Amino acid sequence: MTKHKGRYLEGLSASLKTVHEQGDDIQSADFALLCDHILEAFDHLGTIMYFAKVEMGGKVESIRKVSSQLKTLREVVDSDVRAGRATTKGSCARNLHRLMLVITFVRLLLQQLLDKPTIQLKDALWVAYKGSLHPIHTYMVQTAVWAGLGMVPSRAAFMASIGEDEASARLHVPEVLAAAAELVGRLERMYGGTVMPASDLTYIPTAPPAAAAGAAM
């Protein structure tokens, strides 16, 4: 994955562009690389969102693992649909759907920060969470995220940690928002209206456990 002078948004924009240009034939391996980059955002949001990176990291690996046989995300989804396991916990199709929600989370977070120059990161995070991951989470997880908002860094600290300032962020956020929204739209169409079940996750790790990366949600 290409790094861009330590600026997270510039690198994210480049990663999104690679996938976006593939149209409906999104390469599974390239998508996994994009998700690696997407998940870097969680490193800068405080410990309350650590659980999301752990959970979603395992899902990225499931896509990467099958990418040599199922070259495109369309093949990934179709394979599980044909096998009748698209909504089964741990299936690649379900994992991909969860990763769509993570992309939406990051998009909504950046949208809030772009549209509201005075909004604090914790408030932007909650809006983004409500519009993406909140609906699939159990009440216990929702409550834990709400309670943990006090541990979220300040807006300025977040910007500094991703190598951006308000001016540099505004150069790349619009293109990130557009590409991310289009990507999610393409992925949603692959499911043909399939409804994914909610998560049964009840425990939120706040520090690296011995073996949590493969956990399924």
C-alpha positions in Angstrom: 0.0 0.0 0.0 1.3 3.4 -1.0 2.1 5.8 1.8 1.8 9.5 1.1 4.1 11.5 3.3 2.4 10.3 6.4 -0.9 11.9 5.5 -3.7 9.4 6.0 -6.3 11.0 3.8 -4.1 11.3 0.8 -3.2 7.6 1.0 -6.8 6.6 1.6 -7.9 8.6 -1.5 -5.3 6.8 -3.6 -6.4 3.4 -2.3 -10.1 4.2 -3.0 -9.2 5.3 -6.5 -7.6 2.0 -7.3 -10.7 0.1 -6.3 -13.1 2.7 -7.7 -11.6 2.4 -11.2 -12.4 -1.3 -11.3 -16.1 -0.6 -11.7 -18.2 -3.6 -10.8 -15.3 -6.0 -11.1 -13.7 -5.1 -7.8 -10.7 -7.3 -7.2 -10.8 -9.1 -3.8 -7.1 -8.6 -3.1 -7.3 -4.9 -3.8 -10.3 -4.5 -1.7 -8.5 -6.2 1.2 -5.7 -3.7 0.8 -8.2 -0.8 0.9 -9.8 -2.2 4.0 -6.3 -2.4 5.7 -6.1 1.3 5.0 -9.7 2.1 6.1 -9.0 0.3 9.4 -6.0 2.5 10.1 -8.5 5.2 11.1 -9.5 3.2 14.2 -5.9 3.6 15.5 -6.6 7.3 16.0 -10.1 7.2 17.6 -9.2 6.1 21.1 -9.5 2.7 22.8 -13.3 2.5 22.6 -13.1 1.7 18.8 -10.3 -0.9 19.2 -12.9 -3.7 19.3 -14.1 -2.7 15.8 -10.6 -2.9 14.3 -10.1 -6.3 15.9 -13.4 -7.6 14.6 -13.1 -6.2 11.2 -9.4 -7.1 10.8 -10.5 -10.8 10.9 -13.1 -10.1 8.2 -10.5 -8.5 6.0 -8.3 -11.6 6.3 -11.2 -13.8 5.3 -11.5 -11.9 2.0 -7.7 -11.9 1.5 -7.6 -15.7 2.1 -10.1 -16.5 -0.7 -8.8 -13.8 -3.1 -6.6 -16.3 -5.0 -9.6 -18.4 -5.9 -12.4 -15.8 -5.9 -10.8 -13.0 -7.8 -13.6 -10.5 -7.6 -16.0 -9.5 -4.8 -18.9 -10.5 -7.1 -17.5 -14.0 -7.0 -17.1 -13.9 -3.3 -20.8 -13.0 -2.8 -22.1 -15.3 -5.5 -20.2 -18.3 -4.1 -21.7 -17.9 -0.6 -25.2 -17.2 -2.1 -25.1 -20.4 -4.1 -23.9 -22.3 -1.1 -26.7 -20.9 1.0 -24.4 -19.4 3.6 -24.4 -15.7 2.6 -26.0 -14.7 6.0 -24.1 -17.3 8.0 -21.7 -16.0 10.7 -18.2 -16.1 9.5 -19.0 -16.4 5.8 -17.1 -14.1 3.4 -20.3 -12.6 2.1 -21.4 -11.6 5.6 -17.9 -10.4 6.4 -17.9 -8.3 3.3 -21.2 -6.8 4.3 -19.8 -5.8 7.7 -16.8 -4.2 6.0 -19.2 -2.1 3.9 -20.5 -0.7 7.2 -17.0 0.2 8.3 -16.5 2.1 5.0 -19.7 3.9 5.7 -18.6 4.7 9.3 -15.4 6.3 8.1 -17.2 8.2 5.4 -19.8 9.6 7.8 -17.1 10.5 10.3 -15.2 12.5 7.7 -18.4 14.0 6.4 -19.3 15.3 9.8 -15.8 16.8 10.3 -15.9 18.4 6.8 -19.4 19.9 7.1 -19.1 21.0 10.8 -15.8 22.8 11.4 -16.5 23.1 15.1 -17.9 19.6 15.9 -15.8 17.6 18.3 -14.5 14.2 17.2 -16.6 12.3 19.8 -19.8 13.9 18.5 -18.8 13.2 14.9 -17.9 9.6 15.9 -21.3 9.0 17.5 -23.2 10.3 14.5 -21.1 8.1 12.2 -21.5 5.1 14.5 -25.3 5.6 14.6 -25.5 5.6 10.8 -23.4 2.5 10.2 -22.5 0.0 12.9 -25.0 0.8 15.6 -28.0 -1.0 14.0 -26.2 -4.3 13.9 -24.8 -4.2 17.4 -26.3 -5.5 20.6 -27.5 -3.1 23.2 -24.5 -3.9 25.4 -22.1 -2.9 22.6 -24.1 0.3 21.8 -24.1 1.3 25.4 -20.3 0.6 25.8 -19.5 2.8 22.7 -21.7 5.6 24.1 -20.0 5.3 27.5 -16.6 5.4 25.9 -17.0 8.6 24.0 -15.2 10.4 26.8 -12.0 8.6 25.9 -12.1 9.8 22.3 -9.3 12.3 21.5 -9.9 15.9 20.5 -10.5 16.9 16.9 -7.1 18.6 16.8 -5.3 15.6 18.2 -7.0 13.3 15.7 -6.1 15.5 12.8 -2.5 15.7 14.0 -2.3 12.0 14.5 -3.3 11.2 10.9 -0.8 13.8 9.6 -3.4 16.3 8.6 -4.6 19.8 9.5 -7.9 21.4 8.6 -6.7 22.8 5.3 -5.0 19.6 4.1 -8.0 17.5 5.1 -10.3 19.6 3.0 -8.2 18.8 -0.1 -8.9 15.1 0.1 -12.1 14.5 2.1 -14.5 15.4 -0.8 -12.9 12.8 -3.1 -12.8 10.2 -0.4 -16.5 10.8 0.4 -17.6 10.5 -3.2 -15.5 7.3 -3.9 -16.6 5.6 -0.7 -20.3 6.3 -1.3 -20.0 4.9 -4.8 -18.1 1.9 -3.7 -20.7 1.0 -1.0 -23.5 1.4 -3.6 -21.8 -1.1 -5.9 -21.3 -3.6 -3.1 -24.9 -3.3 -1.9 -26.2 -4.1 -5.4 -24.3 -7.4 -5.3 -26.6 -8.7 -2.5 -29.8 -8.2 -4.3 -31.8 -7.3 -1.2 -30.4 -10.0 1.1 -30.9 -8.9 4.7 -28.0 -9.6 7.0 -28.7 -10.6 10.7 -27.6 -8.4 13.6 -24.4 -9.2 15.5 -24.4 -11.2 18.7 -21.2 -9.6 20.0 -21.4 -8.7 23.7 -17.8 -8.2 24.7 -15.7 -5.2 23.7 -11.9 -5.7 24.0 -10.0 -2.5 24.8 -6.5 -3.9 24.6 -5.0 -6.5 22.2 -6.1 -10.0 23.3 -4.1 -13.1 22.6 -6.2 -14.2 19.7 -9.1 -11.9 18.7 -8.3 -11.1 15.1 -10.3 -14.1 13.8 -13.4 -13.4 15.9 -16.6 -13.2 13.9 -19.4 -10.8 14.4 
